[in-house]
Amino acid sequence: LMAYSQDLLDQIESKLDLVELASSYTKLVREGNVWSGKCPHPDHNDKTASFKIFKKGNDYTWTCFGCHNGKKNPEKGLYGSNALAFIWWILNSNGKKASFRDAVAKAAQIVGVELDSYEKNEINYNNELNNKYRNNLKSNLDAQKYLLSRGLEKDDVLKWELGYDTSGRITIPLYDMYGKLVSFNKRALTDDTYSKYFIDNHNKYFNRSKYLFGMNYVNYQNDYIYITEGCFDVILASKYGLENCVCALGTDFTEDHAKLILQSQLKPVALLDGDSGGEKGVNILVEELSKYELYPDVVFLPDKKDLADISIEKKLALSSYIQSERAPYWYHKVKPCVELLMRQKTQIINNFKDDIYDALRSTQDDKAANAMLKQYLAKELGL
C-alpha cells in the first residue's frame, strides 16, 4: 500500500493552479470570484455551464451542479474541495476506477514533485505499530477497564482501532482525511500523570496544527461538521449517533484547520467544553473560520462538562439535544454585548429603585397616571 503524508500533499497542492488545471479541460469564463464552464468530466456531456470554481481568500473550491447535484462524493467526500480532488475525479472516467495513489502520481507528475519512498515507509511503519498496539490491548486488563470506564464497548474499540502502548497509555491511531495512518495520540490510564495526552511525532510528515481527528469518518452527505475538543469527545459522540465530529489535538484552532473545514463545504458548528477554556477556544475558532467567510453555529455546553460527558448522559437523544442547543453565529457575537448591557441595566435599576418606588406610590390614587407610569417603565426599562 502506497500512502502519502499531509505535508507532501500540501506541497503538491500548493503548486497546482485549479483554474489553470480545469482550463486545460474546458473553457472557463470569470465573473468576480467565480469561474464557469461546461463540465470537464469525460462522462458528462454537458450542454450548459454546470461547472463552477469558487474563490474564497486564497483558496479555491469547485463542483459540477450537473454531476454532483449539490452533493459531495459519497465515497471519498472530495467533490468540491481542491485541485488534487479534481484530478482524482477526472481520472475516474470511462469505466476506469482510479485510486487516490493514481491521482497523487498524476498530480506529482504535473507539478514536478518527486514522491518520497521514505515517507511511504514511515506510513507503513505506523500500520505495523498499530497492529502491535491493538494486540497489546487484548491482554491488558487495566487498559480494557479504563476504556469501559470511559463508556466504550468492544465495537467502539474495533471501529476506532484503539490499542495499548506498554508505556502505560491507550493508543488512538490518527488517520488523515484520505485514510492514511500518520501518527498516534496516546492517553494515560490515570489523570494524575504529568501529561495525560502525548502526541507521537516520531516522523516528520505529521503536523498536528494542520490535522483534525475524525476527518476520515466525515459523511459529506450531511449538512454539518461539528468541531469539538478531544478524541474521546469525537468517539463517544459518534457512538451515540452524532456524525461528523472532528477535533484538533491539544492545540488552538488554526488557519490550516479552517482550510480543512472550508474544503469540506459543510456548515461548521463549534462544540467545545463548557468552561473558560472552551469559551476561549470558541472565540479563536470563530475568528479563524471567519477569515474564510465561514460563520459557525455555536453550542454552549453546560459548565464543567465536555461532549463526552453529554454523550454518555443523553445517549441516543444526543443529536436532538445538540440541535436544540445550537445557536447561530450572530448570537455568539452579540451575546457578550447583551449580557453586559443587562448587567449594567440591572445595576442602574437597583441604584434608582427607591426613586421608582416613590414614583409608583405617587400614582396609587390615580389609576390613569399609574397605568401610564407602568407602561413607561415597561417600555423604557423592561419592568
N, C-alpha and C positions, 0 to 999 in steps of 0.2 A: 504494500500500500504506500503510495507516494502522498505526502502531506506537506503543507507549507504554513509557515508562521504568519501571524498578522503583520509583522514588520515587513516581511517580503512582499506580501500582498499590497500593503500600503505603498511600498516603493514602486511596484508596478503600476498601481492605480494612479499615483501622482504623476506618472509620465504619460498616462493616457488622456487624450482630449476627447471627451464624449461627443461633442459637436462635430469635431473633425472625423472621428471614427464613424459616427452614424451617417455623415455626409458622403462617405465612400460607398454607402449602400443606397442612399435615397437623397433626393434634393430637398433641402430644408430652407424654410423661409422664417426669418426672425421678426418677431413683434415684441419689443421690450425685452423681458427676461424669459420669453417662451419661443422655442423653435418648433415649427410644424412641418410635417411632410407625410407622404404616403408611407405606410408601414413597410419597413425594410426586410421583414422576415420572409424567407423564401416560400413559406407555406401559406402566406396571406396575400391574396390577390386584391389589394386594397384599391378602392375606387375614389376614396376621399382622403383628406389629410388626418388620418386617425392617430398617427404617431406624434408624440409631444416630448420635448425636453424642457425641463423647468430649471431655472437658476435661482438659488437662494444663497445669498452671500457669495462665497467662493465655491459652493458645491452645486452639483447638478444631479437631478433625478429624471427618470424617463418612464414612459408607459405607452402602450398602444391601446386606445379605447375600443378598438375593434377586437383584437386578440384577447385582451385581458378583461375587458368589460368592467374596468374599475377595480378588479381584484388582483391579488398578488399570485405568484406561482405557488400553488398548493403543495408542491413537492419540496422546493428549496426556499421559497419565500424571497426570491431575488428580483422578480419583476419590479421595475420602478426604482431600483436602487442605484448602482454605479456602472461604470464602463465595463468592468470585468463581468458583471452580471449580463450586460448587453452582449458581450462576446459569447458567453455560455448560451444565451437564448438563441442567438443566430446559428450557433453550431448544432443545436438541436432542431434539425430540419430534414426534410426529405426522407423521413422514416429512420434517420440516424439518431442514436441515443448517445450524446456526448457526455462525458464525465466532467466534474469540476477540474480534475487534473488536465483534461484536454483544453479547457478554457484558459487555465493558467499558462500552459505551454504556448498556446496561441498568442496570448497577451504578452508574454515574455519575449516571444519572437518579434512582435510588432515594435516593442519599445527597446529591444536590445539588452534585456536583462538576463544574465546567466543564472539558471536555477542552481541552488546550493545543495549539493548532495549531503554535506554535513548537517544541514538543517533537517533534512529528511530523517537522518539517523537519530537526531535528537527527539523528534516526534515519535519515532518508533520505540525509542528507549522509554519514553513516557508510557506507552502502551504496555511494555513489559513490566514496568514498575506498578502500574495499575492492577495488573493481574496478581502480582505478588501481594499488594495491599489487601485486595479482596479475599485472597486465600487466608491471609493473616487473621482477618475478621472472623472467619468461620471457627477459629479455635481460641478466640479470646473472649471469655465471658464478661469481663469488665466492660469491654468496648460494646458488646451486644446490649448489656444492661443500660449503658449510657444512652444508646440510640432509642431504646424502649422508653427511657425516662423523658426523652425529647418528643415522644409521641409518634415515633416512626415504627413501621412494621416491615416485615420481610419484603413485601412488594416495593415499598419505598426505597429500601436499601438496594434492591436489584435495579430499579429504574435509574437511580442516581449513581449507581456503581460505587457506593460508599465502601471504604476499607479501613484498615488499621495499620499504622506505622509502629514498629516496635519501640520507637522513641516515646510512645505513650499518647499518640494523637490519632483521632479519627481523620481519615483522608477523604477529601472531596475532589474528584477529578474536575479540572477546568477545561471544558470544551469550548471552542470558539463557535461562531455562527455557522461555520462550514463543517462542523463536526470533527475538528481536529483536537486531540488532547494536547494542550500546550503547557500545562503546569498543574500544581496541586495546591489546594487550600487545606491546612491541617489544623484541627481543633483539639485542644487539650481536653482530657476527660474531666478535669476539675476546674472550677472557676478561680481558685487561688493561685493558679500558675502565673508566672511573671507575664507571659504573653499568651493569652488564650488562643489567638489565631496566629498562624505562621504561613506566609505565602512562600512556597518553594520556588525560588527564582534560579534554579540551577542551570538554566540555559538562557542564552542572550536573546531568544526570539519571542519572549513573553514580556509584555509591558502592561502592568495592571492598570495604568492610567488610561489605557485605550481598550480596556476589557470590561464587559458586562456579563456576569454569570447568569446563565439561563437562556441566552440568545439562541442556543441550538434547539430549544424546545418551543420557541415562539411560533404560534399559529397565526399566519398572516391573513387568514380569513376573518379574524376577529377585528374589532374596531379599536381596541385599546391596548397599550403596553404599560404595565404598572412598574414603577421604579421604586424599589424598596431598599432595605438597608443591609441585610445579610443573607448568607446562603441558606440558613435554616428557615428564614422567612420565606424565601422562594420555594423551598422544598415542601414546607408544610402548607403553604397557600395552594400549591399545585395539588397536593394530596386531597384537599377539600374543594377542589373544583375551580379555583381562581387561576385561569390560564394567563400566560404572557407576563409573568413576573420576572423581573431581572434586577440585579444589584451590582454596585461597584464593590470592590474588595478592600475595605478599610481605608479608602481614600475619598477626598471630596469629589463630587461630580465635576468632570472636566469638559472642556470643549470637545475633546475627542469622543467622550461618552455621548455628548449631544449629537455628534455627527452620526453615531450608530443609530440613535433614535430617529434622526432625520431620514436616514436611509430606509428605515422600516416602514415609513409612511403611515404609521399608526398614531393614534391620539395618545400622548403621554399623560400619565396620572402619577403624581407624587404620592408615595405611600410610605412615609418614614415614621420612626418611633415617636411616641407621644411624650417627648421630653425636650429640654432646651437644646440638646444636641440635634434632635430630629428637626426642630424648628429652624435651626441654623442651616441644616442640610437642605431643607426645602427652599430656603432663600437662595442658596448657592445654585441649586438645581434649576430653579426658575430663571435666575439670571443667565445661566449658560444656555438654556434652551431658547430663551427669548432672542438671543443673538441670531438664531435661525428662524425667527418668526414662528416659533413653536410655543404655544401658551398652554401649559399643562393644567388639568384639573388637579385639585389637591384634596386628599383625605387626611383629616386631623384625627389621628388615633388617640384613644384615651391616654391620659398621663401615666407614665411608667410602664406602658405596655407596647410591645412591638407586634409586628404582623404574625409572628409565630404564635404568640400568646392568644391573639384574637382568632387565629385559625383553629386552635385547639378548643377555644371557648365556643365559637359559632358553628364549627364543623361544616356541614353541608349548607348551612344558611350563610356561609361566609360571603359568597358573591352578592347576594341580595343586600347584605349588611353594607358592604363596600359601596355598592351603587347608591344606597340611601344616604351615605355619609359624604359622597363626592360633591365637592364644591367647585364652581368654575374659577378660572384664573383670576378674573376681575375681583371676585370676593376675597381671595387671598391678598390681593394688592391693597384693597381699600379697608379691609378688616382692622388693621392696626390703627388707622386714622379714626375709624368709627369708635373703636374701643377707647382710644384716648379722649375723644370728644365726649363720650358718655361718662368717663371718669371725671372729667373736668366739669361737665354739666351737673353731675351728682354733687360734687363738692360745692359748686356755686349755689345750687338749690339749698344745700344744708346751711350755707353761710347766710342765706336770706330767708330761712324757714320762719323765723319769728315775724318778719315783715309780711310774709304770705299769710300766716295765720291771722295776723291783725287785719289784713285786708279782707279775709273771709268773714271774720267776726263783725266787721263794719257793715256787712251786707246781709246779716242774718234776718233782719226785719224787712228787707226789700228783695222780694223774690226775683224781680226783673233784673236788678243790679247783681244779685248773687249768681243768676244764670249767665249773665253777660261776663262776669269775672271768671267763672269756671270754664266758660267757652274760650276765653282769652288765655287762661293758664294751660288748657289742653292744647291749644294751637301753638303757643309760643314755647312752652316748657314741657309739653307731653305729660302733664299731670292730670 
